[in-house]
């Protein structure tokens, strides 16, 4: 349990951790990038550190393949397909234009080989082959992609294919891409390894990963490039330094060098001027509170998942935390019902906000207890 883990609530307001140290260290403005849209977020806290047109609908190009991979990973984990499945390459997959891993029509290729062919080499042929294997056709697979996008809350995304080849009404946003990238890293760490693979060989042909940051920055371990004439040069990158992971999305730059340089600038800015800390683990007690008309007079309040904060470097001693409860807690209480909120602030900046829950079910008290508490409440 961290030093921030326990607070004590009296009626509606919680006590607050004292603020010590010097004034908050302000981070400078983020770098201005020559891109149509971009976003830099902390993976654990979700805090946005830099953005431009983050909710604007833009063409994703091969960034689309992040969702193609996510859908395939989901299907593997559900047991519907396996890495060992042999996929027959259709003529459509073989003929798909653009980047490819050079699979041949009529041959059978395992899912385990098609995935790095799509992720490392950005193979459109591999993407279509995987889509057809999962859903029967690429059109049906696009429906699966959109269902998963809805599930993740990607409200500014619509997929029409598995590759990212230009299509009217095929779009996404930097914010939605970051949401997807975070889900992929969080839910499928065993498969995420492919995104750091620098090259892949198939059919006697070796191709390099197009993510130039993999060679430039050893802390970068993914994720995906994209390019079409309309979309421009795009890059989603993720890096981890000293336990802090950032995700950068850069869309619509002018060249491969520009997308790498702009992405590196964002990552360096985030790591240089911010730090991320875990305030509470799942199940940590953050307060205790009075329970009225219950079989017990108080309950511990807990968070139901780890809570992180991303703050300017050097400002940890300025973090203040408080718990608020909108009204009195009256039994019965269930463990899955939020009863209040814990907040962490640095100065006027709210850096974390999360619901709190009763650590245990609290049933109604005896007739004597409920009557007595009713009387006390009346006087209040």
Residue, then its C-alpha position, 0 to 999 in steps of 0.5 A: x500500500x502506498x503512502x497515498x492509500x488510506x484516507x478517512x471520511x467524515x460524513x461527506x468530505x474526506x481529509x486531504x493529504x498535506x501538500x509539501x514542497x515547492x511550487x508546481x514545476x510546469x512543463x513547457x508546451x508540447x512540440x508543434x508538429x507538422x502533421x494533420x493530427x497527433x496525440x500523446x498519452x500515458x498508457x497507464x493513466x490515460x492522461x493526454x500530454x499533447x494533441x492536435x485534431x485528436x478527434x478529427x476523422x482522418x484516413x488511417x491507411x495501414x494503421x487499420x491493421x491494428x484493428x485487424x490484428x486485434x480482431x484476430x487476437x480476440x478470435x484466437x483467444x476465444x478458441x475459434x481459430x488457432x495459430x496453427x490453422x493453415x489458411x488457404x490463400x484466395x485469389x483476392x488476397x493474392x491480388x490485393x495491391x500495395x505492400x505484401x508478404x508475397x503469399x501465393x494463391x492456392x497455397x496454405x499459410x499458418x496464422x502464425x506466419x500470416x500475423x508477422x507478415x501483416x504486422x512486420x511487413x504490413x502485408x495487405x495480402x496477409x491481412x485479407x487472408x486473415x480476414x477471410x479465415x476469421x469471417x469468411x469474407x473481408x466485408x464480413x470481417x469489417x463488420x467484426x472490426x466495427x463491432x469491436x470498435x464500438x465495444x472499445x468506445x471508438x466513436x469516430x471510426x468506421x472500417x470498410x476493409x482489413x488493410x487500410x487501402x483507400x475507401x470512401x467512408x473508411x476513417x478513424x481518429x488519433x484518439x480512437x487509434x490510441x484507445x485501440x493501441x492501448x487495448x492491444x498492448x493491455x489485452x494481448x501482451x504475448x502477441x505484442x512482441x511481433x510489433x518490435x520485430x525488426x524484420x521477417x522473412x517469407x518465401x525467400x524474401x526478407x523485409x524490414x519493419x517500416x517503423x524506423x524508431x525501432x532502430x533509433x530508440x531502444x525503448x520503442x517496442x511498437x507499433x505500426x506505420x501507414x501510408x497512402x497518398x491521401x492519408x500521408x505518412x502515419x505512425x503509431x509508436x509506443x515506448x517504455x522507459x523506467x516503467x512509464x509507457x507512452x503511446x504516440x499517434x502521428x497522422x498525415x506527415x510528409x515523409x517517412x523521416x517526418x513521421x519518425x522525427x515527429x513521433x520521436x519528438x513527442x515521446x521525448x517530450x513526454x518522458x522528459x517532462x512527466x512522470x507516472x506513479x501508481x497511487x493505489x492497487x486494485x482493492x486498496x483502501x482509500x477511506x472509510x465511511x459511516x454507514x447508516x441503518x446498516x448491520x455495521x456502522x462503517x465500511x472501507x472504501x476501495x478502488x476496483x482497479x489500479x489508479x495511476x497519475x501522470x504529473x510534471x516531473x518533480x511535483x509528486x510531493x504536491x499531489x493532494x487526494x480527497x474522497x467525496x460521497x454524494x449524500x449519506x451511505x444508507x444500507x444496504x450496500x453492494x460491492x459492485x455499486x460505486x458510492x463516491x469518488x476519489x480525486x488526485x490534484x496537483x494545484x488546480x489540475x485534476x490528475x486522477x478521478x476514480x469511483x470508490x466502492x464498499x469493500x464488503x456487502x453491508x446489509x440492513x441493521x436491526x430494527x433498533x439500529x435502523x430506528x436509532x439511525x433514522x432518529x439521528x438523521x432526522x436531527x441532522 
